Amino acid sequence: MRIVTKINLTLVAAVVLAAGSNFATMQATVLPIFYDLEEAASQRNQGRAEEAIASIESQVAQAAWLYASFDGIAAAARAGASASTAHAPKEDLLREMGIDHVALLDGDGRILFDHDLGEAGNAHLLSGASLPAAHPLRASQPGGVRSGLMSVGGALVAVGTAPVETSGPAAAGIGTVLLARSIDVSALSAMTKVKFRLEPASGAGTRPAFLRLPDAIEARKTLAGVDGQPVAELVTVTTRRNVGAGQTAIGWASGLMLVSMLVVLACLSVAIRLIAVRRIERMRAHLSGVAETGSLGPMTEDRGADELSDTIVSFNAMARQLAELRSELRQRDYRHGAADQAAGLLHNLRNAVSPIAAIAWALEARDKANWQATLTKVLAELERGDLDPARAAKLDGLLILCAREALKAGAGRQADLRTLQAMIGHVEEILREQDHLSQTDRQPEAVDVAEAVAQAVRRVAHRPGLVFDIRVFEAAEVLGYRVVFDQILDNLLVNAAQAIEATPRGTGRIAVEAVPGLHDGLAAVEIRVIDDGDGIAAGDVAGLFANGFSTRRERSGGLGLHWCANAVNAMGGSLSAQSSGPGEGATLRLVLPATNAQQRIAA
């Protein structure tokens, strides 16, 4: 991703984050004000509904006081039970005043009449024949004119009571007038412009007093009757408009802020591109050219007099220093490479020449065998010629034995000479390979693993006390350089032999196994050289293939495995070591790519 894209994305992210933060802040600080406004409106509406109901109660109470002052009502109260009629006095007037029920009690609480002034005319305000003295509707209760709420036939009514008024000494306690008016919710809602409803008081207190719905707010209040018990629940419904309007305003404000910030961002992006990005792109193009060509040419300096200009000046100074260092490093690398190559060549030649010296010592030992001295003495006696027949026959037998030993020694000498010839040829191959390497690029070839292992074992088999166990799967072939592969095997087997010789017993077993495997997802051959020698300490395994590292403190070197690791890596393989610790032996794993034919077989 280009830097200008990163800068623009960063700026866009900052703008979006700022806009989101501003939106969240307004939601957290401004929107609660609109919620409070809605709650206040709900409370006002509830108060208006309560005031409307209270107004009805007051009107009914005033009507009761007025009705109680009529002379006909006083006469009916005095008449007692004989006053019970099918119609109450002045019913038409009561209907004009909106009264739905009228009842009259005498001084003892007996119900003289209880009439429903509605069309049905079958509902009663009171139940039973009388009211007890403690009933709140009795005028004998303190307070005179009173009002309250009652439930009549499942409907809520406003009740007003007043003592019957008359003149004379018997005026007090002669009776009580009860008037009632149904609460017309629709009419009150239309009058107050407040939506509300009345619900039964059976669930009072079990539902929340304030309920916020998606489109409205419901406020509940329990209404108490004349007896102080819940008689109904007043539920006011206030449409939610403030929060929606607030959210819309916040959205518009945040959107306008985002648009303005994006405009500022666009201007800032153009300014950044003119001031920095174009110059950075020129620097990137120059560095890309350096990466492609390797030429450390200077960068064209500008006159910006800022950090980018200073960077260009510093780069040019660094390029000059790097050019000088490159020249010096090339000379050092050439010298070091030549030294490493020579050291590796000498190490491999030493491994190849060591068996030759051993065979030469064996040939010299054969020339000093006892049978040669015996043959010399026998020939000297036979040359004298004055031997008796018995002595001559004995000397003839010795002569025959010496001849047999001579023939046997000659055969051994021929075998040693053939082995010596093969080893000298191996040295010549190493030298030819080195000469070929110095002149041309090597091409990988198919190497027969079984044959290479067998030859490497023969070159090490002269060491005493070694037992070899070779297990190579059929037609095992690797793709590599045959002579280099032979040298790698020689190094691994020589190291295994030295590990065994370093043990107190001085003898041991070397196993060479070749099994199919995988390397980088492709078919490969894994060759394991396993010995039961003195093993490798855990702390030495990691540095085993480092240049100059050796577990043989008494010897100088440490070149063999380092050279092997580099050679294996050059052939596209890997070399690793594993050991359980000192005295537990070691396993060297050599993995090389299989030939194309084996790749097809594996596929």
ChimeraX attribute file (.defattr): number of C-alpha atoms within 10 A of each C-alpha:
attribute: neighborCount
match mode: 1-to-1
recipient: residues
	/A:1	5
	/A:2	8
	/A:3	11
	/A:4	17
	/A:5	11
	/A:6	11
	/A:7	15
	/A:8	16
	/A:9	12
	/A:10	12
	/A:11	17
	/A:12	16
	/A:13	12
	/A:14	14
	/A:15	20
	/A:16	15
	/A:17	12
	/A:18	16
	/A:19	20
	/A:20	14
	/A:21	13
	/A:22	17
	/A:23	21
	/A:24	15
	/A:25	12
	/A:26	18
	/A:27	16
	/A:28	11
	/A:29	11
	/A:30	16
	/A:31	21
	/A:32	14
	/A:33	15
	/A:34	19
	/A:35	18
	/A:36	13
	/A:37	16
	/A:38	21
	/A:39	20
	/A:40	12
	/A:41	17
	/A:42	23
	/A:43	18
	/A:44	15
	/A:45	21
	/A:46	24
	/A:47	14
	/A:48	18
	/A:49	25
	/A:50	16
	/A:51	13
	/A:52	18
	/A:53	21
	/A:54	16
	/A:55	13
	/A:56	26
	/A:57	23
	/A:58	19
	/A:59	20
	/A:60	27
	/A:61	25
	/A:62	19
	/A:63	22
	/A:64	28
	/A:65	24
	/A:66	14
	/A:67	26
	/A:68	25
	/A:69	16
	/A:70	15
	/A:71	15
	/A:72	14
	/A:73	23
	/A:74	24
	/A:75	14
	/A:76	24
	/A:77	25
	/A:78	18
	/A:79	14
	/A:80	20
	/A:81	15
	/A:82	10
	/A:83	16
	/A:84	16
	/A:85	13
	/A:86	9
	/A:87	13
	/A:88	22
	/A:89	16
	/A:90	12
	/A:91	16
	/A:92	12
	/A:93	11
	/A:94	19
	/A:95	14
	/A:96	9
	/A:97	13
	/A:98	18
	/A:99	24
	/A:100	23
	/A:101	27
	/A:102	27
	/A:103	20
	/A:104	29
	/A:105	28
	/A:106	27
	/A:107	21
	/A:108	17
	/A:109	23
	/A:110	18
	/A:111	23
	/A:112	22
	/A:113	22
	/A:114	23
	/A:115	22
	/A:116	19
	/A:117	23
	/A:118	13
	/A:119	7
	/A:120	7
	/A:121	11
	/A:122	9
	/A:123	15
	/A:124	17
	/A:125	20
	/A:126	17
	/A:127	9
	/A:128	8
	/A:129	11
	/A:130	14
	/A:131	18
	/A:132	11
	/A:133	14
	/A:134	10
	/A:135	13
	/A:136	17
	/A:137	25
	/A:138	26
	/A:139	26
	/A:140	21
	/A:141	14
	/A:142	9
	/A:143	8
	/A:144	14
	/A:145	20
	/A:146	25
	/A:147	25
	/A:148	25
	/A:149	27
	/A:150	25
	/A:151	16
	/A:152	16
	/A:153	10
	/A:154	9
	/A:155	15
	/A:156	22
	/A:157	26
	/A:158	28
	/A:159	30
	/A:160	28
	/A:161	29
	/A:162	28
	/A:163	30
	/A:164	32
	/A:165	22
	/A:166	17
	/A:167	9
	/A:168	7
	/A:169	6
	/A:170	9
	/A:171	14
	/A:172	14
	/A:173	17
	/A:174	24
	/A:175	29
	/A:176	32
	/A:177	30
	/A:178	29
	/A:179	29
	/A:180	31
	/A:181	24
	/A:182	19
	/A:183	18
	/A:184	14
	/A:185	18
	/A:186	13
	/A:187	10
	/A:188	18
	/A:189	17
	/A:190	10
	/A:191	11
	/A:192	15
	/A:193	12
	/A:194	22
	/A:195	19
	/A:196	22
	/A:197	17
	/A:198	19
	/A:199	17
	/A:200	16
	/A:201	16
	/A:202	11
	/A:203	12
	/A:204	18
	/A:205	13
	/A:206	7
	/A:207	9
	/A:208	12
	/A:209	13
	/A:210	16
	/A:211	13
	/A:212	15
	/A:213	12
	/A:214	8
	/A:215	12
	/A:216	16
	/A:217	21
	/A:218	22
	/A:219	22
	/A:220	23
	/A:221	18
	/A:222	20
	/A:223	20
	/A:224	16
	/A:225	19
	/A:226	19
	/A:227	13
	/A:228	11
	/A:229	12
	/A:230	19
	/A:231	23
	/A:232	25
	/A:233	21
	/A:234	22
	/A:235	21
	/A:236	28
	/A:237	21
	/A:238	24
	/A:239	17
	/A:240	21
	/A:241	14
	/A:242	18
	/A:243	19
	/A:244	14
	/A:245	13
	/A:246	19
	/A:247	17
	/A:248	12
	/A:249	13
	/A:250	19
	/A:251	15
	/A:252	12
	/A:253	16
	/A:254	20
	/A:255	14
	/A:256	13
	/A:257	17
	/A:258	19
	/A:259	14
	/A:260	13
	/A:261	18
	/A:262	16
	/A:263	12
	/A:264	12
	/A:265	17
	/A:266	15
	/A:267	11
	/A:268	14
	/A:269	18
	/A:270	11
	/A:271	12
	/A:272	15
	/A:273	15
	/A:274	11
	/A:275	13
	/A:276	14
	/A:277	18
	/A:278	13
	/A:279	17
	/A:280	16
	/A:281	15
	/A:282	13
	/A:283	18
	/A:284	12
	/A:285	12
	/A:286	17
	/A:287	17
	/A:288	12
	/A:289	14
	/A:290	14
	/A:291	11
	/A:292	9
	/A:293	9
	/A:294	10
	/A:295	12
	/A:296	19
	/A:297	14
	/A:298	16
	/A:299	15
	/A:300	12
	/A:301	13
	/A:302	13
	/A:303	8
	/A:304	12
	/A:305	8
	/A:306	9
	/A:307	10
	/A:308	18
	/A:309	16
	/A:310	14
	/A:311	13
	/A:312	19
	/A:313	17
	/A:314	11
	/A:315	16
	/A:316	17
	/A:317	12
	/A:318	14
	/A:319	17
	/A:320	14
	/A:321	12
	/A:322	14
	/A:323	14
	/A:324	11
	/A:325	12
	/A:326	12
	/A:327	11
	/A:328	11
	/A:329	13
	/A:330	11
	/A:331	12
	/A:332	12
	/A:333	12
	/A:334	11
	/A:335	12
	/A:336	12
	/A:337	12
	/A:338	12
	/A:339	12
	/A:340	15
	/A:341	14
	/A:342	13
	/A:343	16
	/A:344	18
	/A:345	19
	/A:346	13
	/A:347	19
	/A:348	21
	/A:349	17
	/A:350	13
	/A:351	19
	/A:352	23
	/A:353	17
	/A:354	14
	/A:355	21
	/A:356	22
	/A:357	12
	/A:358	14
	/A:359	18
	/A:360	15
	/A:361	11
	/A:362	14
	/A:363	17
	/A:364	12
	/A:365	10
	/A:366	17
	/A:367	13
	/A:368	10
	/A:369	13
	/A:370	11
	/A:371	20
	/A:372	16
	/A:373	11
	/A:374	15
	/A:375	19
	/A:376	12
	/A:377	13
	/A:378	19
	/A:379	14
	/A:380	11
	/A:381	14
	/A:382	15
	/A:383	9
	/A:384	8
	/A:385	9
	/A:386	10
	/A:387	13
	/A:388	8
	/A:389	9
	/A:390	9
	/A:391	13
	/A:392	16
	/A:393	12
	/A:394	12
	/A:395	19
	/A:396	15
	/A:397	13
	/A:398	17
	/A:399	20
	/A:400	13
	/A:401	15
	/A:402	20
	/A:403	15
	/A:404	13
	/A:405	17
	/A:406	18
	/A:407	12
	/A:408	12
	/A:409	17
	/A:410	13
	/A:411	12
	/A:412	15
	/A:413	18
	/A:414	13
	/A:415	12
	/A:416	17
	/A:417	16
	/A:418	12
	/A:419	17
	/A:420	20
	/A:421	13
	/A:422	15
	/A:423	21
	/A:424	16
	/A:425	13
	/A:426	19
	/A:427	19
	/A:428	14
	/A:429	15
	/A:430	20
	/A:431	15
	/A:432	13
	/A:433	17
	/A:434	16
	/A:435	11
	/A:436	12
	/A:437	11
	/A:438	10
	/A:439	9
	/A:440	8
	/A:441	8
	/A:442	12
	/A:443	8
	/A:444	13
	/A:445	13
	/A:446	16
	/A:447	20
	/A:448	15
	/A:449	21
	/A:450	19
	/A:451	14
	/A:452	18
	/A:453	23
	/A:454	13
	/A:455	16
	/A:456	21
	/A:457	20
	/A:458	12
	/A:459	24
	/A:460	18
	/A:461	17
	/A:462	12
	/A:463	15
	/A:464	12
	/A:465	14
	/A:466	17
	/A:467	13
	/A:468	14
	/A:469	12
	/A:470	15
	/A:471	15
	/A:472	19
	/A:473	14
	/A:474	10
	/A:475	10
	/A:476	21
	/A:477	26
	/A:478	26
	/A:479	22
	/A:480	24
	/A:481	19
	/A:482	19
	/A:483	18
	/A:484	19
	/A:485	23
	/A:486	19
	/A:487	25
	/A:488	22
	/A:489	22
	/A:490	23
	/A:491	22
	/A:492	22
	/A:493	25
	/A:494	20
	/A:495	17
	/A:496	28
	/A:497	26
	/A:498	16
	/A:499	24
	/A:500	25
	/A:501	19
	/A:502	16
	/A:503	15
	/A:504	9
	/A:505	10
	/A:506	15
	/A:507	18
	/A:508	20
	/A:509	18
	/A:510	22
	/A:511	17
	/A:512	22
	/A:513	18
	/A:514	23
	/A:515	15
	/A:516	17
	/A:517	17
	/A:518	15
	/A:519	16
	/A:520	9
	/A:521	7
	/A:522	12
	/A:523	22
	/A:524	25
	/A:525	26
	/A:526	24
	/A:527	23
	/A:528	21
	/A:529	22
	/A:530	23
	/A:531	24
	/A:532	20
	/A:533	27
	/A:534	21
	/A:535	23
	/A:536	22
	/A:537	16
	/A:538	12
	/A:539	9
	/A:540	14
	/A:541	15
	/A:542	12
	/A:543	13
	/A:544	19
	/A:545	22
	/A:546	15
	/A:547	16
	/A:548	14
	/A:549	18
	/A:550	20
	/A:551	17
	/A:552	12
	/A:553	9
	/A:554	7
	/A:555	8
	/A:556	11
	/A:557	15
	/A:558	19
	/A:559	22
	/A:560	27
	/A:561	23
	/A:562	18
	/A:563	24
	/A:564	23
	/A:565	21
	/A:566	15
	/A:567	20
	/A:568	20
	/A:569	14
	/A:570	12
	/A:571	19
	/A:572	15
	/A:573	22
	/A:574	19
	/A:575	20
	/A:576	16
	/A:577	16
	/A:578	17
	/A:579	19
	/A:580	13
	/A:581	16
	/A:582	13
	/A:583	17
	/A:584	14
	/A:585	22
	/A:586	22
	/A:587	22
	/A:588	19
	/A:589	19
	/A:590	22
	/A:591	26
	/A:592	26
	/A:593	24
	/A:594	27
	/A:595	22
	/A:596	14
	/A:597	11
	/A:598	18
	/A:599	13
	/A:600	10
	/A:601	9
	/A:602	14
	/A:603	8
